[in-house]
């Protein structure tokens, strides 16, 4: 292991208590539905089977040759409980943030003297996430996530069994159909990264760049926040004066999801460009998966219409506490961005067909910009005109 890797690992463990994050998530996470051991074992087997059979359908819908042999590799599918999902994601966060945390220690060497104490963490990050706070976030999400493809570490698909069983029972749909419906979405993400083997490294590099730049500006963060809040207040007053309503009330439907103005205000122009790029890429990935799901009909999932209707109805009936947490985590903003991605993919496929759309996976230069998400014709002109 290189000296740089040792430094990054040391910094990651010094500044955030990852073990506390994992144990906190495990303690706070609800156990999920009750199942007898034989029922749980049968569910694991059924989920693996559904994951394997989903790949062929994704292959036919996406026309991506990278999917042809993925179905045979069932070892890449891991069925986990909520605690297992939280632990895996804590490890992923650690891996992604290690370079940024090392940069923070390099900028403020006195942090290395704190032996990872709470005071040292607070000194650098202010009100940023501590191990316990991260554990609370992971606990909440661990009860919501049905599945996740992990491209950065072990290149594996995780299916969260208790959540899949709980929602299937709650909305009262056919278990076999619901398992396959969930796996179709998650396997689409696996196929995307197989079709674009450069994509994982590209995303990881951009995330590292953004997080490292943010950490390196820790000294000036309080002043930037104060100035950002002033600017936000002025813009809010202007919005209300101009629209006679709450901010964003007059936003055209095509202008995209609400933006995090505070985050943008404390970032440099370069960081805002990186954030915009990451937003566009994540919107593309989720939007593409949603388009694949829309192509699923009764010949693939016999009760798909019932599943869609009841799943959407469930999403509209969240309680006030869950809505508050989702707002704090900006999950609704992300959902709006992903809807933009779905429109982008759908319009391009309708205009030029799936085969031409698939040029998007050929290299980083073919990825859409955030502006192109709302103007798919601009992406067609920029990318496909090269091959006309």
BELLIN-V379278 format. One record per backbone hydrogen bond with DSSP energy under -0.5 kcal/mol. NH is the residue of the N-H (numbers start at 1). CO is the residue of the C=O. If there is no record, write none. Layout:
BEGIN
nh co
NH CO
NH CO
END
This chain:
BEGIN
nh co
6 2
7 3
8 4
9 5
10 6
11 7
12 8
13 9
14 10
15 11
16 12
18 16
21 17
22 18
23 19
24 20
25 21
26 22
27 23
28 24
29 25
40 36
41 37
42 38
43 39
44 40
45 41
46 42
47 43
48 44
49 45
50 46
51 47
52 48
53 49
54 50
55 51
55 52
56 52
57 53
58 54
59 55
60 56
61 57
62 58
63 59
65 63
67 64
68 65
70 67
71 67
72 69
73 70
74 72
76 73
77 74
78 76
78 157
80 78
80 159
85 81
86 82
87 83
88 84
89 85
90 86
91 87
92 88
93 89
94 90
95 91
96 92
97 93
98 94
101 97
102 98
103 99
104 100
105 101
106 102
107 103
108 104
111 108
112 109
113 110
114 111
115 112
116 111
117 114
121 117
122 118
123 119
124 120
125 121
126 122
128 125
134 130
135 131
136 132
137 133
138 134
139 135
140 136
141 137
142 138
143 139
143 140
144 141
145 141
148 158
150 148
150 156
151 149
156 150
157 76
158 148
158 156
159 78
160 146
161 80
161 159
163 160
164 160
165 161
166 162
167 163
168 164
169 165
170 166
171 167
172 168
173 168
178 174
179 175
180 176
181 177
182 178
183 179
184 180
185 181
186 182
187 183
188 184
189 185
190 186
191 187
192 188
193 189
194 190
195 191
196 192
199 196
202 198
203 199
204 200
205 201
206 202
207 203
208 204
209 205
210 206
211 207
212 208
213 209
214 210
215 211
216 212
217 213
217 214
218 215
220 217
221 217
221 218
224 220
225 221
226 222
227 223
228 224
229 225
230 226
231 227
232 228
233 229
234 230
235 231
236 232
237 233
238 234
239 235
240 236
241 237
242 238
243 239
244 240
249 246
251 248
255 252
256 253
261 259
264 260
265 261
266 262
267 264
272 268
273 269
274 270
275 271
276 272
277 273
278 274
279 275
280 276
281 277
282 278
283 279
284 280
285 281
286 282
287 283
288 284
289 285
290 286
291 287
292 288
293 289
294 290
295 291
295 292
296 293
300 297
301 297
302 300
304 301
307 303
308 304
309 305
310 306
311 307
312 308
313 309
314 310
315 311
316 312
317 314
318 315
323 319
324 320
325 321
326 322
327 323
328 324
329 325
330 327
331 326
332 326
334 330
335 331
336 332
337 333
338 334
339 335
340 336
341 337
342 338
343 339
344 340
345 341
346 342
347 343
348 344
349 345
350 346
351 347
352 348
353 348
353 349
357 353
358 354
359 356
360 357
361 358
362 359
366 363
367 364
373 369
374 370
374 371
378 375
379 375
380 376
381 377
382 378
383 379
384 379
384 380
385 380
386 383
387 384
388 385
END
